């Protein structure tokens, strides 16, 4: 069997030595090729998956493994390491390794000519319990690690390393993050573990990856493995932050709609001389763009871009610098309610959920391993410094839904917000310049105020100074904040302020500048009339010094001011009416404990001093009314010019007032005196006079609203008010002379009140209405309000007079009787003593008011006067039938005679009207009485009682049957009115032309058995 082999061997050994050596080499090479090219790949391909599977406890697959023994190339295909459940974990499509023997010899180190990895993939999973899908692959920590010196980096070279078409995915079940990178490419050129960092030709690498949201990340640079270090430039472009947002769940209450991040720069890593790591980031740029976030219960937040340029961070120098932070297009909406600013609620802290967690959090540390407290000192060399070259904020907008002080929401908008600062740094002693501008206003108002600010700020000492300018601030926007406090409506008012300010380190402000308030209009919402307005208020030389607690104004000029001053009948003012009364608290409140008295009592706060050098009034107007007078007074004042000098809160200084004006442009009005309204208890001593005001000037108003034009008349009013220690004393004198009304205007808007009657009631025999009144009282708030017209005085006067004219006449003659009516007995028209007494008092009052006339109207009461007239007519008929027999005084149904002429007339009249029915009526009465026990055995008594009841029945039946008509009632009413007139003319000598009778028979008044009196005038 072995003879052929033996024969070949014998022949081989006989060959020349050179051939034998060549044969040995060839045989060895063939064995090497067989083992390396065929046997080893087959063996590894068969054993490696199983060994790896046993080692990891996971399925492992390898489709192909080959080695080229001639080129020393190794290739593996379709390798996969799966999860325990068979799902993908990691693997690759192809791995190619090319070892270069000759380059290894030349380089003096193992050299790989090429290392390629195609289609690698990996899936990293963090489970809900916090564990990772690779945790089982890590070796167990049986013993603590030992400190060993790091081994020196072995020498090796890789000419080219490439990773292509890689994929990587991350699933974080704890935070809900799911990331996927479908295209990863990496290359490393000229890798040499011995190359220094300065050798930029070696260890050069590039990395580029793309995520599934089109975000790109690129990285390139070189490194040093011998002395660890690297220089890297990277760029993250257009990276969507939405996949990372679930990691913020529970911390930021915002729902992302879009957000992209770009980041780039140069990163230098290394070790210093003391083996401490040195890290430097430079040429950095961070851009956050296309941000749109929506709160769970609010409006979206958007940001066009946030760019941080020129970033440089040095770990060795402990510096963090940036050249520019620019924010553009920030649009933010938030609420500001009683709980504070809504932005604070977008963040919520993660508190421990259980007591055990809380205990773990606060558990004491091992005190033995810690240094003593005194040994822990701040390290000045460990302090970082930061600097920002410039900050810019532009094209931004803030919408605030404000309800912190109201029960309703007011929307405010800050638009066109621009802010620019100079250098900012951690050295807070350095001054920072800043310039800001914005527009401010309510969201429902088209006009917005413009605010511009230029300032220099020193943060460390909290000092600032600069210029401020505010223009076009419409104060009507703040009207909702006044509604709960005062019954005023701030309809209009444009505020402007310009000046310089300075803030010291104690937070005390000093401002010097000017201000103006134009087109002010304030409405009294109770009276629905203007309370205060002016065209322009100029404040010049305004100085506010909080350190000195003072306000000084050089001059205050009012142009076209208009106001309304009212004193009510109870001597209160309309200013006191404006305050909204706070609701009374219900229930019993527990008194708060009083704080303990400090050993050293605090110094009482100084009250602010106020000084205004002069107040000038130009073309002003006012309206004044004093309803505490009788009659009421009201007047408009025009062409007000004057000056108030030295207005001060100093109790020793009393301001002088000298203001002149005109009533209806001709009648002078003068206000002079002294006052100090800035005291805690204001002081004033003022004289106000109106003289000879022509009442004909109000004809357009009297014709429209009073219904009459005024032919003539003048008004004079003199008022003096003194207020000292909150006590008001007023002296008032009102005279209306020779008032005469003219033709009626027939205006549709005229009052229905009897104007002529009111004047006749108040005007004496000389044609003068003269009223004087002294007023005294305690006034907690003696302020006045402003607005109205002169006709108001006449309206109040007329109303007062005509509502109770007879009461006014009774008071005039000292009588307390009601003179507006005279009562009569039912059916009667003659006057008694009481009625005569009333007529005497009335005559006396009418003599004092010669312009008055009186109208009499007779009235009846059908329920009383009707039966009385019927009974009178029945008696007259019976008396005539009885031959004019005399009627007894107390004559009636129960007292009618049962025999004689009157009794016969009663029976005869009944039989005539009822067909001889009196006998049957008597028989019925007798039959009914006979059934009663009282008359059973008393025939005489029965006959007497029957006769009596028979005559009563005859009388009542005939009285009931008597006709009743309005004619007889009307005649009675007219007789009563005539009787009253006759008494006034004949007995009291009142001129008959001042007395009129109203026709009572045609339109019969049935309101009572009386005569009513109605006053009138020419």
Secondary structure as UniProt FT lines:
FT   HELIX           3..13
FT   HELIX           17..34
FT   HELIX           35..39
FT   HELIX           40..56
FT   STRAND          60..68
FT   TURN            69..72
FT   STRAND          73..82
FT   TURN            84..85
FT   STRAND          88..99
FT   HELIX           101..107
FT   STRAND          110..118
FT   STRAND          121..126
FT   TURN            128..129
FT   TURN            133..134
FT   HELIX           135..137
FT   STRAND          156..172
FT   TURN            173..176
FT   STRAND          177..192
FT   TURN            193..194
FT   TURN            197..198
FT   TURN            200..201
FT   STRAND          204..210
FT   TURN            212..213
FT   STRAND          216..224
FT   TURN            225..228
FT   STRAND          229..240
FT   HELIX           242..248
FT   TURN            249..251
FT   STRAND          254..271
FT   TURN            273..274
FT   STRAND          277..295
FT   TURN            296..297
FT   STRAND          300..314
FT   TURN            315..318
FT   STRAND          319..337
FT   TURN            338..339
FT   STRAND          340..341
FT   HELIX           342..346
FT   HELIX           355..362
FT   HELIX           367..369
FT   HELIX           373..375
FT   HELIX           380..382
FT   STRAND          385..402
FT   STRAND          410..421
FT   STRAND          424..425
FT   TURN            428..429
FT   STRAND          431..442
FT   TURN            443..444
FT   STRAND          449..458
FT   TURN            459..462
FT   STRAND          463..474
FT   HELIX           475..478
FT   HELIX           479..483
FT   TURN            484..485
FT   STRAND          488..503
FT   TURN            505..506
FT   STRAND          509..524
FT   TURN            525..528
FT   STRAND          529..545
FT   TURN            546..549
FT   STRAND          550..559
FT   STRAND          562..567
FT   TURN            569..570
FT   HELIX           574..578
FT   STRAND          609..626
FT   TURN            627..628
FT   STRAND          633..648
FT   TURN            651..652
FT   STRAND          655..663
FT   TURN            664..666
FT   STRAND          667..676
FT   TURN            677..678
FT   STRAND          683..694
FT   HELIX           695..698
FT   HELIX           699..701
FT   HELIX           702..706
FT   STRAND          708..724
FT   TURN            725..726
FT   STRAND          727..744
FT   TURN            748..749
FT   HELIX           755..762
FT   TURN            765..766
FT   STRAND          768..778
FT   HELIX           791..802
FT   TURN            803..804
FT   HELIX           805..812
FT   TURN            813..814
FT   STRAND          821..823
FT   TURN            826..827
FT   HELIX           833..848
FT   TURN            850..851
FT   STRAND          852..859
FT   HELIX           862..881
FT   TURN            882..883
FT   TURN            894..895
FT   HELIX           901..914
FT   HELIX           918..930
FT   HELIX           933..935
FT   TURN            936..937
FT   HELIX           939..961
FT   HELIX           966..982
FT   HELIX           983..987
FT   HELIX           992..994
FT   STRAND          995..997
FT   TURN            1000..1002
FT   STRAND          1010..1017
//
